[in-house]
């Protein structure tokens, strides 16, 4: 299973702090960030947090990231017609 989140994390340092925090609490999951350009306000400009693993508690992860003062939402699957 892979879950993709959008966040307002802008810097490498900030992403490393979040990655370290998540890896301590979710050591069995594969976690990484893609930092994007921030020319527009969140959510239009955002960074991508990908989490891969057998069981991903998206609600708890979003709450934990938000408790660190970071905006975070699950990226919704959308089918364009």
HELIX and SHEET records of a PDB file:
HELIX    1   1 UNK A   12  UNK A   25  1                                  14    
HELIX    2   2 UNK A   58  UNK A   67  1                                  10    
SHEET    1   A 4 UNK A  30  UNK A  34  0                                        
SHEET    2   A 4 UNK A  47  UNK A  52 -1                                        
SHEET    3   A 4 UNK A   2  UNK A   7 -1                                        
SHEET    4   A 4 UNK A  72  UNK A  74 -1                                        
END                                                                             
